[in-house]
């Protein structure tokens, strides 16, 4: 039994991503250290997450969904942090990965990290190159999918090891220093599988319709709305047009995060620049099977 790290997420019916989340953190941390907010008390979520700590909440659609969600997650992180050194928190389609080059897994590595800081991984979006990756995803994602694009929007403060407040969306905290360990990555999985993307977006579009609110009225990510969706296949076809960068050296991008780190106005939060990099990389073979 370990009490070094716990992982917390919130999910509503996203079983594809929940299964990946459970495979990853259940294996690394033990299901007894995984905390899942079951939005809507879905029976399928409860069944998949058996052995985890499941917190059921009502599932009514609400235009301030994201605001309410992060108020709850902040409270859970603050409370559960009293019993662990580190708390991993994020969306169910975001998984933290330690580069196998580090020689240890994420849990063993975190046992060596002081419990008085916030850790920010470099965000990488796993993309499905439908032109060259025909294999379906089964038990592993990295292997059938090997291409990633830089995603500064997902370089999120995801490991909380001190008392702080996390902003709505999980993109900022009130911690005044930036720690970006060299081997730490956040893999965002939204675009990792074309068939699942279509199914997931149909469900998310239905949620926003049910709230009856517009993009401007709602505290829900804009990408959940029909008008922000675009044409699905064209979106995936465009991944082939991203500039392919040779090698896998992410140090320059972490340095740019540090150079632009600053207070986020008068909010008490801190941020760094999040430019749009039209770049893609092929993950080295050592990453195969990490998620």
Backbone bond lengths (Angstrom), bond angles and torsions (degrees), N, CA, C in turn:
res aa  C-N    CA-C-N  psi(-1)  N-CA   C-N-CA  omega(-1)  CA-C   N-CA-C  phi
1 X - - - 1.471 - - 1.530 109.39 -
2 X 1.324 116.37 125.96 1.448 119.92 177.78 1.528 109.45 -111.08
3 X 1.319 116.31 148.20 1.467 121.29 175.81 1.529 109.76 -129.00
4 X 1.340 115.93 29.38 1.460 120.82 179.26 1.517 111.52 -84.02
5 X 1.340 116.86 -43.78 1.459 121.68 -172.44 1.522 110.93 -135.55
6 X 1.338 115.69 136.22 1.464 122.65 168.76 1.520 108.35 -122.25
7 X 1.319 116.96 155.07 1.461 122.38 176.62 1.523 108.71 -122.33
8 X 1.341 115.86 138.52 1.465 122.46 -177.29 1.520 109.13 -129.32
9 X 1.330 116.20 134.97 1.460 120.38 172.56 1.521 109.06 -148.52
10 X 1.327 115.10 173.21 1.464 122.34 176.92 1.514 107.31 -130.22
11 X 1.322 116.98 138.85 1.458 119.78 -174.49 1.518 110.50 -145.18
12 X 1.320 114.17 147.57 1.459 120.62 172.18 1.528 107.94 -136.65
13 X 1.302 116.19 96.35 1.473 122.97 171.97 1.527 115.29 69.78
14 X 1.319 120.91 -0.08 1.469 122.22 -179.62 1.529 109.68 -78.24
15 X 1.322 117.04 72.58 1.462 120.42 -170.66 1.520 112.64 -69.42
16 X 1.314 118.88 -33.75 1.468 121.22 177.64 1.525 109.99 -58.00
17 X 1.338 116.72 -49.59 1.456 120.67 -178.78 1.523 111.33 -73.53
18 X 1.332 117.23 -36.27 1.462 119.52 178.73 1.527 110.86 -61.62
19 X 1.316 117.07 -41.28 1.470 119.27 179.29 1.521 110.98 -62.22
20 X 1.344 116.45 -41.24 1.470 119.89 177.70 1.522 110.44 -64.79
21 X 1.343 117.06 -42.22 1.467 122.44 179.08 1.530 110.33 -60.76
22 X 1.331 116.07 -44.20 1.470 120.88 -179.09 1.525 111.85 -68.30
23 X 1.324 116.63 -40.95 1.471 118.83 177.70 1.518 110.08 -59.75
24 X 1.333 115.34 -42.78 1.460 120.54 -174.27 1.527 111.61 -72.69
25 X 1.332 116.84 -59.87 1.461 119.69 -174.72 1.522 112.41 -79.78
26 X 1.327 117.65 -29.51 1.461 119.08 176.29 1.513 111.44 -62.34
27 X 1.337 115.27 -40.79 1.463 119.34 179.10 1.520 111.30 -71.67
28 X 1.333 117.16 -43.68 1.459 121.27 -176.07 1.523 112.99 -70.57
29 X 1.323 115.91 -45.01 1.470 120.85 -168.50 1.524 113.68 -108.30
30 X 1.330 116.83 -18.14 1.458 120.32 -170.21 1.521 109.27 89.84
31 X 1.316 116.22 134.58 1.478 119.03 -176.96 1.518 112.27 -61.51
32 X 1.322 116.60 -26.81 1.474 118.75 179.55 1.519 111.77 -66.04
33 X 1.323 118.62 -12.78 1.469 122.79 178.62 1.535 111.96 -108.72
34 X 1.330 115.86 15.81 1.462 121.93 177.41 1.530 109.14 -109.31
35 X 1.328 116.78 129.45 1.461 123.48 -176.80 1.524 108.49 -118.56
36 X 1.325 116.08 121.63 1.463 121.39 -174.08 1.524 109.43 -124.83
37 X 1.319 115.60 119.77 1.464 120.73 173.13 1.526 106.92 -84.38
38 X 1.320 116.37 115.22 1.461 123.15 -177.03 1.527 108.13 -93.64
39 X 1.327 115.26 91.82 1.472 121.44 -176.98 1.529 109.18 -73.47
40 X 1.311 115.98 112.03 1.457 121.41 -176.31 1.513 113.74 97.49
41 X 1.339 116.20 0.18 1.471 121.96 178.05 1.533 111.62 52.65
42 X 1.321 116.72 44.91 1.460 121.16 -178.59 1.516 112.00 -63.60
43 X 1.339 115.98 131.43 1.465 120.38 -179.40 1.525 111.48 -65.56
44 X 1.334 117.16 -36.22 1.465 120.45 -179.34 1.524 110.83 -67.67
45 X 1.331 116.98 -38.34 1.465 120.96 176.98 1.523 109.78 -63.28
46 X 1.322 116.80 -46.78 1.470 120.90 -179.89 1.523 111.29 -60.31
47 X 1.327 117.18 -39.00 1.460 121.07 -179.66 1.525 110.74 -67.65
48 X 1.344 117.11 -46.68 1.463 120.97 179.96 1.529 111.20 -62.10
49 X 1.342 116.00 -37.38 1.464 121.53 -173.10 1.521 113.48 -92.71
50 X 1.313 116.95 18.28 1.462 120.23 179.81 1.530 110.34 -54.93
51 X 1.319 115.69 133.29 1.461 121.30 -177.64 1.511 113.40 96.88
52 X 1.336 116.36 -14.49 1.464 120.73 175.59 1.532 109.48 -91.43
53 X 1.306 116.12 174.69 1.460 122.18 174.54 1.524 107.56 -91.25
54 X 1.333 116.64 107.48 1.459 121.83 -172.75 1.523 109.31 -105.56
55 X 1.323 115.74 126.94 1.459 122.29 179.70 1.522 107.63 -114.50
56 X 1.308 116.75 107.59 1.460 120.64 -179.44 1.512 112.07 -85.02
57 X 1.338 116.93 134.12 1.459 121.19 176.61 1.531 108.91 -132.68
58 X 1.341 117.58 157.82 1.473 120.19 179.48 1.522 111.33 -58.03
59 X 1.334 115.25 153.87 1.454 119.43 -172.94 1.500 116.19 -112.78
60 X 1.352 118.47 15.04 1.454 119.11 179.90 1.533 110.71 -59.28
61 X 1.316 115.66 139.37 1.458 120.31 178.29 1.531 109.09 -73.22
62 X 1.322 116.10 140.34 1.458 120.63 -176.05 1.516 109.10 -144.60
63 X 1.336 116.00 139.23 1.471 119.37 -176.29 1.523 112.26 -66.46
64 X 1.341 118.10 -21.81 1.469 121.59 178.28 1.523 111.62 -101.30
65 X 1.317 114.83 33.43 1.464 121.36 -176.28 1.524 112.53 -51.70
66 X 1.335 117.90 -49.74 1.463 120.70 -174.96 1.525 111.40 -66.46
67 X 1.317 116.69 -37.71 1.457 120.51 178.86 1.529 110.74 -63.39
68 X 1.319 115.78 -46.30 1.464 120.36 179.44 1.527 111.22 -65.70
69 X 1.327 115.48 -40.03 1.466 120.16 -178.45 1.520 111.16 -60.79
70 X 1.342 118.05 -46.06 1.457 120.03 -176.34 1.527 112.38 -77.82
71 X 1.315 117.17 -23.12 1.462 118.97 170.91 1.526 109.42 -64.42
72 X 1.338 116.65 -42.57 1.458 121.32 178.32 1.528 111.18 -67.02
73 X 1.337 117.05 -47.15 1.458 119.95 -178.22 1.524 111.69 -63.32
74 X 1.333 117.29 -38.84 1.468 120.25 175.81 1.519 110.97 -58.79
75 X 1.328 116.22 -43.99 1.456 119.55 179.63 1.512 112.49 -64.75
76 X 1.332 116.65 -41.53 1.458 120.43 178.79 1.525 111.71 -64.99
77 X 1.321 116.44 -44.46 1.466 120.16 178.77 1.521 110.27 -59.48
78 X 1.345 116.27 -46.84 1.458 120.33 -178.65 1.516 112.60 -62.06
79 X 1.333 116.46 -38.24 1.458 119.54 -178.47 1.511 113.27 -76.99
80 X 1.324 116.72 -48.70 1.458 120.65 -176.59 1.525 111.13 -70.16
81 X 1.328 116.92 -25.27 1.462 120.83 178.43 1.537 111.22 -57.07
82 X 1.319 117.64 -26.13 1.466 120.81 179.71 1.530 112.10 -63.23
83 X 1.329 116.77 -18.36 1.456 120.89 -174.74 1.528 113.77 -111.14
84 X 1.340 117.35 -4.22 1.464 122.58 -179.43 1.524 109.36 -135.06
85 X 1.310 115.98 160.54 1.470 120.29 174.67 1.520 111.76 -78.67
86 X 1.337 116.91 -35.42 1.458 121.56 -175.37 1.526 109.71 -137.70
87 X 1.354 115.78 143.22 1.454 121.33 175.50 1.524 108.67 -122.79
88 X 1.328 116.16 123.45 1.463 121.72 172.55 1.523 107.23 -91.02
89 X 1.333 116.88 125.67 1.464 120.12 -178.89 1.518 109.11 -135.72
90 X 1.321 115.86 139.22 1.460 120.23 178.46 1.502 111.32 172.15
91 X 1.329 115.73 179.85 1.451 121.57 178.91 1.517 110.73 -68.90
92 X 1.325 116.21 159.96 1.462 120.66 -175.74 1.526 112.21 -69.60
93 X 1.335 117.75 -17.71 1.474 120.34 177.86 1.528 112.05 -98.79
94 X 1.333 116.92 21.17 1.464 122.73 177.26 1.528 109.00 -123.61
95 X 1.320 116.78 121.86 1.457 120.66 -179.32 1.524 109.95 -123.94
96 X 1.327 116.21 133.55 1.457 121.07 176.56 1.518 110.04 -85.92
97 X 1.314 115.07 133.45 1.460 121.95 -177.13 1.520 109.14 -130.43
98 X 1.322 115.45 134.12 1.461 120.71 172.08 1.530 107.34 -97.72
99 X 1.324 116.36 128.03 1.459 121.24 178.96 1.534 109.17 -53.26
100 X 1.343 117.96 125.54 1.473 119.82 178.14 1.519 113.17 -54.24
101 X 1.321 117.54 -19.53 1.454 121.35 177.39 1.525 111.53 -60.88
102 X 1.345 117.17 -21.77 1.463 121.11 179.14 1.524 111.96 -66.57
103 X 1.320 116.79 -22.65 1.464 120.28 176.34 1.514 114.96 86.83
104 X 1.340 118.01 -4.54 1.469 122.35 177.16 1.522 107.81 -138.22
105 X 1.336 116.67 164.93 1.460 118.16 176.31 1.525 110.25 -86.80
106 X 1.322 115.91 176.75 1.462 121.47 -173.60 1.527 111.78 -61.47
107 X 1.323 118.04 -41.93 1.460 120.87 -179.81 1.519 111.25 -63.73
108 X 1.315 117.05 -49.43 1.462 119.69 -178.62 1.527 110.68 -62.09
109 X 1.305 116.74 -38.12 1.463 120.02 178.90 1.530 111.20 -66.21
110 X 1.328 117.06 -42.63 1.470 119.80 -178.52 1.523 112.09 -66.54
111 X 1.310 117.53 -23.19 1.468 119.77 175.71 1.530 111.46 -64.13
112 X 1.337 116.92 -18.55 1.469 121.31 -179.51 1.527 112.64 -98.50
113 X 1.348 117.44 -3.54 1.469 121.82 -174.55 1.528 109.69 -96.17
114 X 1.332 118.70 131.38 1.470 120.62 178.21 1.525 112.02 -58.11
115 X 1.329 116.25 143.38 1.468 120.91 -177.21 1.522 111.08 -94.89
116 X 1.329 116.41 53.59 1.474 119.75 -179.58 1.524 110.71 -142.22
117 X 1.333 117.10 31.48 1.461 118.87 -174.21 1.527 111.26 -150.15
118 X 1.317 114.79 177.67 1.463 122.81 173.39 1.524 107.14 -118.27
119 X 1.334 116.91 131.70 1.460 121.36 -178.89 1.524 110.10 -107.55
120 X 1.331 115.25 132.84 1.461 121.24 -177.75 1.526 109.89 -117.45
121 X 1.323 118.00 110.31 1.464 120.95 178.07 1.522 110.59 -75.79
122 X 1.319 116.66 161.01 1.453 121.17 171.21 1.525 108.30 -79.75
123 X 1.318 116.31 129.31 1.457 120.96 -177.34 1.519 112.71 -82.18
124 X 1.325 116.12 128.25 1.461 123.16 175.44 1.528 108.34 -128.32
125 X 1.312 116.56 129.55 1.457 120.98 178.40 1.525 108.71 -95.62
126 X 1.325 116.31 119.76 1.456 120.76 176.96 1.533 107.56 -76.46
127 X 1.330 116.68 122.42 1.459 120.09 -176.89 1.523 110.39 -115.65
128 X 1.305 115.00 145.16 1.464 121.84 178.34 1.525 107.96 -91.12
129 X 1.312 116.60 105.73 1.465 121.12 174.78 1.535 107.69 -79.63
130 X 1.325 114.71 88.27 1.468 119.38 -173.33 1.528 112.48 -65.38
131 X 1.350 116.26 -14.15 1.460 118.74 178.50 1.526 112.55 -78.72
132 X 1.336 117.81 -23.64 1.472 120.33 -174.93 1.532 113.27 -133.51
133 X 1.329 118.63 0.69 1.471 121.56 -177.98 1.532 109.82 -124.87
134 X 1.338 117.23 78.11 1.461 120.01 -176.78 1.528 114.37 -79.11
135 X 1.330 117.54 -15.55 1.461 120.87 -173.35 1.522 111.72 -67.29
136 X 1.310 116.65 135.86 1.464 121.62 176.24 1.523 109.89 -75.34
137 X 1.317 115.87 153.87 1.461 121.54 177.00 1.523 108.59 -85.60
138 X 1.334 116.09 132.94 1.460 119.72 176.00 1.526 108.94 -122.81
139 X 1.327 117.32 -94.97 1.466 120.10 -177.25 1.523 113.57 -88.98
140 X 1.323 117.49 -19.25 1.456 120.04 178.38 1.524 109.69 -131.98
141 X 1.321 115.16 151.50 1.470 121.47 179.63 1.523 110.09 -100.27
142 X 1.344 116.43 -48.96 1.469 119.28 178.85 1.524 108.40 -80.78
143 X 1.284 114.97 119.66 1.457 124.72 -169.93 1.513 105.17 137.62
144 X 1.354 116.71 -73.36 1.465 118.51 169.29 1.536 111.69 -60.10
145 X 1.328 116.59 -31.54 1.467 121.61 175.55 1.519 108.15 -117.65
146 X 1.331 115.72 126.84 1.466 119.48 -177.24 1.529 112.40 -126.60
147 X 1.341 117.68 -2.49 1.457 119.94 -173.84 1.535 110.67 -105.53
148 X 1.326 114.55 138.74 1.464 120.89 178.20 1.522 109.22 -133.87
149 X 1.320 115.20 151.90 1.462 119.36 171.05 1.513 108.32 -117.62
150 X 1.304 116.21 149.34 1.458 120.61 177.05 1.522 109.64 -62.39
151 X 1.323 116.47 134.29 1.463 121.21 -175.73 1.525 109.90 -137.72
152 X 1.356 118.12 75.95 1.467 120.47 -178.97 1.526 113.57 -55.47
153 X 1.338 117.20 -26.99 1.466 121.13 178.35 1.524 110.87 -61.72
154 X 1.347 116.29 -23.79 1.462 120.87 179.92 1.523 112.96 -106.23
155 X 1.320 116.38 13.47 1.472 119.89 167.12 1.525 106.05 -81.12
156 X 1.329 114.92 77.67 1.460 121.57 -169.38 1.530 110.83 -105.00
157 X 1.319 117.77 144.58 1.476 120.82 176.44 1.525 109.77 -67.55
158 X 1.320 116.50 92.45 1.459 121.67 -164.80 1.522 115.30 -105.07
159 X 1.329 117.87 -13.21 1.467 120.44 177.46 1.523 107.38 -118.69
160 X 1.307 115.46 112.40 1.465 122.12 -175.15 1.522 108.40 -103.29
161 X 1.334 114.82 118.93 1.464 120.18 -176.46 1.521 111.49 -127.04
162 X 1.330 115.86 18.15 1.461 121.66 179.22 1.522 107.72 -154.82
163 X 1.317 117.58 168.60 1.454 121.00 178.12 1.517 111.05 -73.66
164 X 1.324 117.65 119.66 1.461 121.56 178.36 1.515 108.78 -160.39
165 X 1.314 116.03 167.17 1.464 121.12 176.16 1.519 108.68 -106.19
166 X 1.334 116.00 137.53 1.461 122.64 178.05 1.521 108.13 -102.02
167 X 1.331 116.85 134.42 1.460 121.18 -179.77 1.525 110.81 -73.57
168 X 1.314 116.02 158.03 1.466 121.67 175.64 1.526 109.91 -54.62
169 X 1.332 115.72 131.30 1.455 120.77 -176.18 1.509 112.64 94.58
170 X 1.348 116.93 -16.47 1.457 121.07 177.12 1.516 114.68 77.65
171 X 1.348 117.80 15.67 1.463 120.02 -173.55 1.531 113.85 -89.72
172 X 1.326 118.31 -17.83 1.460 121.20 -176.63 1.525 109.59 -140.31
173 X 1.339 115.78 154.77 1.462 120.26 169.56 1.527 108.68 -132.08
174 X 1.331 115.27 174.77 1.459 120.63 177.73 1.529 111.74 -95.31
175 X 1.326 115.99 19.86 1.460 121.34 177.18 1.531 108.37 -86.73
176 X 1.354 118.60 126.15 1.467 120.91 -167.53 1.522 116.60 -86.33
177 X 1.332 117.65 9.97 1.462 120.47 177.91 1.521 109.11 -125.57
178 X 1.336 115.96 156.90 1.453 120.91 179.83 1.526 109.76 -115.78
179 X 1.336 115.75 116.60 1.467 121.93 176.85 1.532 107.60 -113.46
180 X 1.337 116.48 116.41 1.468 121.82 -177.60 1.527 109.38 -126.72
181 X 1.323 118.39 77.87 1.472 120.72 -176.10 1.528 112.32 -54.64
182 X 1.320 116.07 140.61 1.467 122.14 -173.08 1.521 113.94 -57.10
183 X 1.315 118.47 -34.65 1.458 120.40 -172.59 1.527 113.65 -99.28
184 X 1.325 117.62 5.02 1.465 120.41 -171.96 1.530 111.25 -99.84
185 X 1.344 115.45 127.95 1.463 121.86 -179.00 1.522 110.57 -131.17
186 X 1.329 115.41 149.52 1.457 121.59 167.67 1.523 106.96 -107.99
187 X 1.319 116.92 118.77 1.461 122.09 176.67 1.528 108.24 -94.95
188 X 1.328 116.11 114.58 1.464 121.05 176.33 1.518 108.05 -92.61
189 X 1.339 116.63 129.93 1.461 121.14 -166.84 1.525 114.74 -106.84
190 X 1.313 117.93 5.55 1.470 120.07 -174.65 1.522 112.42 -51.93
191 X 1.345 116.90 -40.53 1.464 121.18 -174.12 1.535 112.48 -104.62
192 X 1.321 118.17 20.98 1.466 119.75 -173.58 1.523 113.16 -79.14
193 X 1.342 117.44 -13.89 1.455 119.09 -177.15 1.519 109.08 -153.10
194 X 1.326 116.15 117.54 1.464 120.25 -173.96 1.525 113.31 -60.19
195 X 1.350 119.67 -50.14 1.473 118.22 -179.67 1.531 112.61 -58.74
196 X 1.327 117.30 -41.31 1.462 119.38 179.60 1.523 111.32 -67.39
197 X 1.333 117.04 -35.76 1.471 120.48 178.55 1.519 110.84 -57.81
198 X 1.321 116.86 -47.27 1.462 120.72 -178.76 1.528 110.13 -60.40
199 X 1.330 116.53 -45.85 1.464 121.07 -179.55 1.526 111.46 -63.70
200 X 1.324 116.97 -44.18 1.463 121.34 -178.60 1.526 111.39 -65.52
201 X 1.328 117.10 -43.36 1.460 119.86 -178.54 1.525 111.29 -67.51
202 X 1.310 117.92 -34.96 1.460 119.76 175.21 1.527 110.40 -59.28
203 X 1.336 115.98 -43.21 1.467 120.50 -179.60 1.524 111.26 -67.28
204 X 1.346 117.35 -41.65 1.467 119.92 -178.34 1.524 111.17 -69.82
205 X 1.311 117.54 -37.06 1.460 120.28 175.76 1.523 110.69 -60.73
206 X 1.337 116.21 -38.89 1.459 120.68 179.24 1.527 111.48 -64.38
207 X 1.344 117.05 -35.74 1.468 121.08 178.19 1.525 110.41 -62.93
208 X 1.332 117.42 -46.67 1.469 119.70 -177.55 1.524 111.38 -67.20
209 X 1.324 117.26 -34.59 1.463 120.25 176.10 1.524 110.13 -62.94
210 X 1.347 115.77 -39.87 1.464 120.68 -177.97 1.523 112.61 -65.58
211 X 1.339 118.32 -26.73 1.465 119.65 179.25 1.523 111.57 -73.13
212 X 1.317 117.37 -25.91 1.457 121.13 -177.78 1.512 114.09 75.21
213 X 1.338 117.29 8.90 1.464 121.49 -176.44 1.525 110.18 -105.61
214 X 1.336 115.13 155.42 1.455 120.87 176.40 1.526 110.00 -86.50
215 X 1.334 116.22 173.22 1.463 120.82 176.83 1.518 110.64 -55.56
216 X 1.338 117.64 -42.72 1.467 121.57 -176.62 1.518 111.97 -72.28
217 X 1.315 117.59 -28.35 1.466 120.94 -176.41 1.518 113.31 -84.78
218 X 1.325 116.88 -21.91 1.461 120.41 -169.68 1.521 112.85 -101.41
219 X 1.337 115.56 145.28 1.462 121.72 170.55 1.527 107.95 -96.31
220 X 1.325 114.01 64.33 1.463 123.24 178.40 1.515 105.79 -134.82
221 X 1.332 117.43 143.85 1.455 119.97 179.70 1.526 111.69 -52.19
222 X 1.335 116.85 133.69 1.462 121.30 -176.63 1.529 111.09 -57.55
223 X 1.347 116.76 -31.63 1.456 120.79 -176.41 1.528 112.91 -66.75
224 X 1.342 118.50 -8.51 1.458 120.79 176.95 1.530 112.09 -81.26
225 X 1.326 118.43 -12.81 1.457 121.95 -172.83 1.523 112.03 -90.40
226 X 1.334 115.67 146.20 1.461 122.23 -178.69 1.519 111.01 -55.94
227 X 1.337 117.09 -43.09 1.463 120.66 -174.65 1.524 113.33 -67.10
228 X 1.339 117.91 -16.84 1.469 120.96 179.06 1.525 111.96 -98.42
229 X 1.329 117.36 1.29 1.464 120.54 -168.82 1.526 113.64 -78.80
230 X 1.311 118.39 -44.86 1.456 119.94 -175.79 1.525 111.54 76.75
231 X 1.328 116.58 -169.20 1.469 121.91 -179.19 1.521 108.49 -95.31
232 X 1.312 116.63 122.64 1.458 121.79 -168.63 1.529 113.31 -59.47
233 X 1.321 118.37 -53.44 1.461 120.07 -176.09 1.521 111.18 -64.38
234 X 1.311 117.50 -37.13 1.467 120.02 178.49 1.519 110.75 -62.23
235 X 1.328 116.11 -37.27 1.470 120.25 178.75 1.528 110.61 -61.77
236 X 1.319 117.10 -42.59 1.464 120.55 -179.44 1.525 111.72 -76.14
237 X 1.321 117.65 -35.92 1.468 120.17 176.39 1.526 110.89 -59.30
238 X 1.332 116.45 -33.14 1.467 121.15 -176.11 1.523 112.87 -68.34
239 X 1.318 118.02 -18.78 1.468 119.01 179.06 1.529 111.48 -61.68
240 X 1.316 117.05 -31.07 1.462 120.55 179.86 1.531 111.89 -66.37
241 X 1.334 116.91 -20.83 1.467 121.01 -177.32 1.527 113.12 -87.03
242 X 1.331 117.48 -10.25 1.455 120.16 178.05 1.530 110.08 -66.12
243 X 1.318 116.82 140.27 1.461 120.31 179.32 1.521 110.53 -61.18
244 X 1.327 116.06 128.25 1.468 121.53 179.10 1.524 109.33 -86.33
245 X 1.329 116.81 119.61 1.465 122.23 -179.76 1.520 108.53 -96.96
246 X 1.313 116.36 130.31 1.460 120.30 178.14 1.533 110.39 -74.39
247 X 1.307 116.14 144.74 1.458 120.34 178.12 1.523 111.95 79.93
248 X 1.328 114.90 -173.46 1.467 120.47 -177.00 1.530 108.51 -146.00
249 X 1.322 115.87 62.15 1.468 121.58 179.94 1.522 108.59 -105.66
250 X 1.320 117.05 106.16 1.457 121.88 -175.93 1.528 113.29 -99.19
251 X 1.330 116.53 2.76 1.466 118.77 -178.44 1.522 113.64 -59.80
252 X 1.332 120.27 -40.74 1.474 119.18 -179.52 1.530 113.27 -60.56
253 X 1.327 116.65 -33.11 1.462 119.76 -176.95 1.529 111.08 -77.47
254 X 1.309 116.88 -33.46 1.467 119.01 173.55 1.530 110.46 -67.08
255 X 1.339 117.02 -38.63 1.469 120.15 178.38 1.522 110.59 -61.25
256 X 1.330 117.37 -37.84 1.463 120.36 178.56 1.520 111.44 -66.07
257 X 1.333 116.93 -35.09 1.457 120.16 175.48 1.524 110.15 -60.59
258 X 1.315 116.55 -45.10 1.465 120.95 -177.96 1.535 111.50 -67.51
259 X 1.320 116.48 -39.52 1.466 118.96 -177.86 1.529 112.23 -65.22
260 X 1.320 116.73 -28.46 1.469 119.25 -176.44 1.532 112.76 -102.86
261 X 1.323 118.58 4.23 1.468 121.76 -177.81 1.514 110.33 -65.52
262 X 1.336 117.07 130.55 1.465 121.42 -175.25 1.530 109.85 -162.94
263 X 1.333 114.75 170.30 1.461 120.18 174.80 1.527 109.31 -66.98
264 X 1.313 115.94 142.83 1.466 121.72 178.11 1.522 109.16 -90.02
265 X 1.335 114.99 76.75 1.462 120.36 -176.77 1.510 111.58 61.13
266 X 1.320 117.08 -136.18 1.464 122.67 -179.37 1.531 111.48 -103.13
267 X 1.318 116.97 20.36 1.467 120.11 -173.84 1.515 113.83 -79.43
268 X 1.326 116.98 -18.36 1.460 120.46 -172.94 1.517 112.86 89.97
269 X 1.340 117.01 -8.75 1.456 121.68 177.76 1.530 110.06 -94.24
270 X 1.333 115.63 167.61 1.460 122.05 179.69 1.530 109.01 -126.17
271 X 1.337 115.44 150.32 1.458 120.41 -175.97 1.518 110.72 -145.94
272 X 1.328 115.67 170.90 1.459 122.74 169.99 1.523 106.77 -137.93
273 X 1.319 116.59 163.31 1.460 120.68 -179.10 1.521 110.23 -63.92
274 X 1.324 115.60 145.14 1.464 121.23 -179.66 1.530 109.27 -128.05
275 X 1.332 116.58 71.66 1.469 119.77 -177.95 1.523 111.79 -69.61
276 X 1.311 115.10 160.32 1.458 121.14 176.60 1.525 108.32 -90.02
277 X 1.335 116.48 111.36 1.464 121.36 177.98 1.532 109.08 -98.66
278 X 1.322 119.79 112.44 1.475 120.54 178.45 1.527 110.91 -81.40
279 X 1.340 115.48 57.81 1.464 121.68 -173.04 1.522 110.34 -125.51
280 X 1.323 115.68 149.57 1.460 120.49 171.83 1.524 109.48 -133.62
281 X 1.336 114.20 154.66 1.462 122.75 179.95 1.520 108.35 -131.81
282 X 1.309 116.03 151.70 1.460 120.12 169.45 1.520 107.89 -99.20
283 X 1.321 115.09 125.58 1.465 119.02 -179.09 1.522 110.28 -64.56
284 X 1.316 117.75 137.86 1.474 120.10 173.69 1.521 110.95 -59.76
285 X 1.319 116.47 154.41 1.465 121.14 -176.31 1.517 113.15 -58.89
286 X 1.327 117.57 -24.14 1.470 119.86 -178.40 1.536 111.51 -62.32
287 X 1.336 117.76 -18.56 1.468 120.80 179.72 1.516 112.80 -82.75
288 X 1.320 118.65 -12.76 1.461 120.38 -177.43 1.522 110.91 -54.56
289 X 1.335 114.91 126.45 1.462 120.34 176.65 1.512 115.09 85.31
290 X 1.358 118.84 1.45 1.471 118.59 -178.49 1.521 111.22 -67.46
291 X 1.342 116.60 -27.39 1.469 120.62 171.25 1.530 108.30 -138.52
